Amino acid sequence: MDQKEKTGKIKRARHDDDDDARCQPDHIPLDLTLEILSRLPAKSILRSQCVSKLWSSFTTLPSFVSSFASRSSSRPPSLLIWNPSLRRFSTLPHPTHSHDDNWISYLGFDPLEGKHKVLCVSHKDSQQPRVLTLGAQYQSWRIISKGVPRHCPLSGDHGQCFNGILYYKARAIGVNDHPIIMSFDVKSENVWRTRMRFQGISDAGELIFAPYSVFKSFYILYFDPRKNSSREALFERIVGEEFRHRYGLSNNYSFITSVSPNHFESLMSLS
């Protein structure tokens, strides 16, 4: 190795040491530096690792990684809107004036006024959902405080919006806690629930409703939210009078209904 190559390596080593020296905050204690870094977004912290070896060692310390994870998990969750056409995310303000951070959010569209609205429903405070209009000059949450039935929105359900009505799954709060469908009018911002028990969705996309318990003839209602139309199926008598008399069942004896929406007949043998 000639003298010039040795000199070049020494200069590069000195240059790296000088970078670390310039980046080292001599007047700021290390614990305070780590505290400041831990408050930055993860993207900014990753960028700071490229500043120097010293900064990279700061942000890869196990204690720093653990501290950042604890601080990040304690922050309230963010609400994001994704625009697939523009490929952009927008962060919404967090719903305020609530003691519950467990929110279920839904996106609805009003075709008459061409407005998108976000509905947030809390598990603990379902009678005061929040509504926010996207694209408004001042984005703030409004509280719907009147006429909202008590219910518990189901986690993992994103809802479906048809013809300006947003439908989402929930459970009734009461004796049976049976599944129901909640409806939200995006334009008027009214919320109501179905009176019949929600039993599932057919292959054609129809919502199926049936009574929770029956003892005589009953109807099953099929509702198509896309066409805003419904049809009924009448079931006459669960059992005959002879069957009731034989097994000692009174006329008020009720049966729990269970609907299999996508059943089809088959001759396939199971043996």
VMD Tcl script that draws the C-alpha trace (Angstrom):
set ca {
  {0.00 0.00 0.00}
  {1.57 3.29 -1.11}
  {1.83 6.42 0.98}
  {-0.96 8.27 -0.89}
  {-3.52 5.51 -0.21}
  {-2.62 5.48 3.49}
  {-2.96 9.25 3.64}
  {-6.39 9.06 1.94}
  {-7.68 6.53 4.46}
  {-6.45 8.61 7.38}
  {-8.20 11.69 5.99}
  {-11.48 9.80 5.50}
  {-11.30 8.48 9.07}
  {-10.65 11.95 10.39}
  {-13.55 13.27 8.29}
  {-15.94 10.71 9.85}
  {-14.72 11.62 13.33}
  {-15.23 15.30 12.58}
  {-18.84 14.61 11.45}
  {-19.58 12.80 14.71}
  {-17.97 15.59 16.68}
  {-20.03 18.24 14.93}
  {-23.26 16.24 15.38}
  {-22.65 15.48 19.05}
  {-24.65 17.93 21.20}
  {-21.97 18.71 23.81}
  {-24.20 21.13 25.69}
  {-27.24 18.79 25.80}
  {-27.21 15.70 28.06}
  {-27.66 12.35 26.37}
  {-30.89 11.50 28.21}
  {-32.43 14.82 27.13}
  {-31.33 14.24 23.54}
  {-32.99 10.82 23.54}
  {-36.14 12.32 25.06}
  {-36.32 14.90 22.25}
  {-35.75 12.26 19.58}
  {-38.41 9.97 21.07}
  {-41.04 12.66 20.47}
  {-40.35 12.77 16.73}
  {-42.32 10.71 14.19}
  {-40.80 7.37 13.23}
  {-40.02 8.65 9.73}
  {-37.96 11.55 11.10}
  {-36.07 9.24 13.45}
  {-35.12 6.94 10.58}
  {-33.84 9.93 8.63}
  {-31.73 11.05 11.60}
  {-29.87 7.72 11.49}
  {-28.26 8.87 8.25}
  {-26.72 11.95 9.90}
  {-23.80 10.10 11.49}
  {-22.78 6.89 13.19}
  {-23.31 8.55 16.56}
  {-26.92 9.48 15.81}
  {-27.52 6.02 14.40}
  {-26.26 4.48 17.63}
  {-28.57 6.77 19.63}
  {-31.72 5.66 17.86}
  {-30.91 1.94 17.89}
  {-30.36 1.63 21.63}
  {-32.74 -1.01 23.09}
  {-33.84 1.43 25.79}
  {-34.67 4.08 23.16}
  {-36.59 1.61 20.97}
  {-38.61 0.41 23.98}
  {-39.31 3.98 25.14}
  {-40.49 5.02 21.67}
  {-42.81 2.00 21.41}
  {-44.37 2.76 24.82}
  {-44.92 6.41 23.94}
  {-46.37 5.54 20.53}
  {-48.82 2.97 21.93}
  {-50.11 5.44 24.53}
  {-51.06 8.02 21.93}
  {-54.71 8.16 20.82}
  {-55.32 6.37 17.50}
  {-55.41 8.49 14.36}
  {-58.23 8.56 11.84}
  {-56.95 8.42 8.26}
  {-58.78 8.87 4.96}
  {-57.23 7.28 1.86}
  {-58.00 8.77 -1.56}
  {-57.21 6.02 -4.11}
  {-57.41 8.43 -7.06}
  {-54.88 10.90 -5.65}
  {-53.03 8.22 -3.64}
  {-52.97 10.46 -0.60}
  {-53.71 10.07 3.09}
  {-55.45 12.74 5.12}
  {-55.38 12.77 8.91}
  {-58.65 13.72 10.61}
  {-58.91 15.42 13.99}
  {-59.58 13.06 16.86}
  {-63.16 13.03 18.21}
  {-63.26 15.07 21.40}
  {-65.36 15.26 24.56}
  {-65.49 11.51 25.10}
  {-64.10 9.22 27.79}
  {-63.78 6.31 25.35}
  {-61.05 5.97 22.72}
  {-62.59 2.80 21.28}
  {-64.27 4.29 18.22}
  {-65.71 2.59 15.16}
  {-65.63 4.84 12.10}
  {-67.68 4.68 8.89}
  {-67.57 6.63 5.62}
  {-70.81 7.75 3.98}
  {-71.70 9.77 0.87}
  {-74.63 12.08 0.20}
  {-75.33 11.98 -3.58}
  {-77.69 14.98 -3.42}
  {-75.11 17.43 -2.09}
  {-72.02 15.49 -3.16}
  {-70.54 15.40 0.35}
  {-68.61 12.70 2.14}
  {-69.09 12.38 5.89}
  {-67.35 10.32 8.55}
  {-69.46 8.80 11.33}
  {-67.72 7.75 14.56}
  {-69.58 5.64 17.12}
  {-68.20 4.83 20.56}
  {-68.81 1.52 22.32}
  {-69.51 3.25 25.64}
  {-71.28 6.34 24.31}
  {-73.24 5.10 21.28}
  {-76.10 7.54 21.87}
  {-73.84 10.49 21.03}
  {-72.02 9.63 17.80}
  {-69.79 12.18 16.06}
  {-70.05 13.36 12.44}
  {-67.45 15.19 10.37}
  {-67.91 16.59 6.84}
  {-64.88 16.05 4.61}
  {-63.69 18.99 2.54}
  {-65.25 21.61 4.81}
  {-63.28 24.78 5.44}
  {-63.20 24.12 9.18}
  {-63.22 20.40 9.92}
  {-64.76 19.80 13.33}
  {-66.82 17.00 14.83}
  {-70.52 17.51 15.50}
  {-72.36 15.53 18.17}
  {-75.68 13.84 17.37}
  {-77.35 14.02 20.76}
  {-81.01 13.30 19.99}
  {-82.90 10.27 18.76}
  {-80.01 7.78 18.67}
  {-80.96 4.32 20.05}
  {-78.56 2.54 22.37}
  {-76.48 -0.02 20.52}
  {-73.00 -1.50 20.35}
  {-71.24 -1.24 16.95}
  {-69.42 -4.38 15.84}
  {-65.65 -4.18 15.47}
  {-64.28 -5.09 12.05}
  {-67.38 -3.90 10.19}
  {-66.83 -0.95 7.83}
  {-70.47 -0.46 6.87}
  {-71.99 0.03 3.42}
  {-73.46 3.22 1.99}
  {-76.23 3.06 -0.64}
  {-78.28 5.98 -1.96}
  {-77.20 8.28 0.85}
  {-77.96 5.79 3.66}
  {-75.09 4.24 5.61}
  {-75.78 0.77 7.05}
  {-73.59 -0.85 9.69}
  {-73.81 -3.90 11.94}
  {-74.37 -3.60 15.68}
  {-75.85 -5.39 18.67}
  {-78.92 -4.32 20.55}
  {-78.30 -3.45 24.19}
  {-80.93 -5.18 26.28}
  {-82.11 -8.63 27.23}
  {-81.16 -10.56 24.09}
  {-78.29 -8.47 22.66}
  {-79.19 -9.77 19.21}
  {-77.56 -8.46 16.01}
  {-79.21 -5.49 14.32}
  {-78.59 -3.11 11.44}
  {-78.17 0.60 12.17}
  {-79.01 3.19 9.51}
  {-77.50 6.67 9.16}
  {-78.96 9.24 6.77}
  {-75.86 11.07 5.52}
  {-77.80 14.21 4.51}
  {-80.09 14.68 7.53}
  {-77.68 12.98 9.98}
  {-80.48 10.95 11.56}
  {-79.73 7.54 13.09}
  {-82.20 4.70 13.60}
  {-82.24 0.93 14.02}
  {-84.21 -1.87 12.45}
  {-86.98 -3.35 14.57}
  {-86.45 -6.87 13.28}
  {-83.46 -9.03 14.05}
  {-80.67 -9.02 11.45}
  {-80.05 -12.58 10.21}
  {-77.42 -12.17 7.50}
  {-76.87 -11.25 3.86}
  {-77.93 -13.29 0.85}
  {-75.77 -13.99 -2.20}
  {-77.71 -11.25 -4.01}
  {-76.65 -8.69 -1.39}
  {-80.04 -8.50 0.33}
  {-80.20 -7.83 4.06}
  {-82.27 -10.49 5.82}
  {-84.45 -9.69 8.83}
  {-86.57 -12.05 10.90}
  {-88.16 -12.04 14.39}
  {-86.02 -13.23 17.27}
  {-88.66 -15.71 18.45}
  {-91.93 -16.90 16.93}
  {-94.86 -19.10 17.93}
  {-97.22 -18.66 14.98}
  {-96.93 -17.56 11.37}
  {-94.22 -14.99 10.68}
  {-92.53 -13.05 7.89}
  {-88.91 -12.89 6.78}
  {-88.00 -9.57 5.18}
  {-85.42 -9.22 2.40}
  {-84.16 -5.67 1.80}
  {-82.00 -4.64 -1.16}
  {-80.18 -1.41 -0.19}
  {-78.94 -0.79 -3.74}
  {-82.44 -0.79 -5.23}
  {-84.09 0.46 -2.02}
  {-86.66 -2.30 -2.39}
  {-87.88 -5.12 -0.17}
  {-89.76 -8.40 -0.43}
  {-91.40 -10.66 2.12}
  {-91.55 -14.41 2.64}
  {-94.43 -15.75 4.74}
  {-93.98 -18.86 6.89}
  {-97.32 -20.23 8.06}
  {-97.28 -22.07 11.38}
  {-94.16 -23.58 12.85}
  {-95.96 -26.78 13.96}
  {-99.49 -28.03 13.60}
  {-102.11 -28.33 16.32}
  {-101.69 -32.10 16.44}
  {-97.95 -31.76 17.13}
  {-98.55 -29.20 19.89}
  {-101.18 -31.40 21.53}
  {-99.03 -34.53 21.35}
  {-95.99 -32.93 23.00}
  {-97.87 -30.66 25.37}
  {-96.91 -27.35 23.75}
  {-99.20 -24.42 24.42}
  {-100.17 -21.93 21.73}
  {-97.84 -19.38 23.35}
  {-94.77 -21.63 23.14}
  {-92.16 -19.77 21.09}
  {-89.24 -20.93 18.95}
  {-85.91 -19.18 18.36}
  {-85.43 -18.41 14.67}
  {-82.24 -19.12 12.77}
  {-81.91 -18.29 9.07}
  {-79.45 -19.91 6.66}
  {-79.41 -17.29 3.89}
  {-77.35 -19.06 1.22}
  {-78.68 -22.60 1.56}
  {-79.12 -24.69 -1.58}
  {-80.32 -28.25 -2.08}
  {-77.85 -30.92 -3.10}
  {-77.99 -34.67 -3.78}
  {-74.36 -35.17 -2.71}
  {-73.99 -38.09 -0.29}
  {-72.15 -37.46 2.99}
  {-71.38 -41.15 3.54}
}
mol new
graphics top color blue
foreach p $ca { graphics top sphere $p radius 0.5 }
foreach p [lrange $ca 0 end-1] q [lrange $ca 1 end] { graphics top cylinder $p $q radius 0.2 }
display resetview
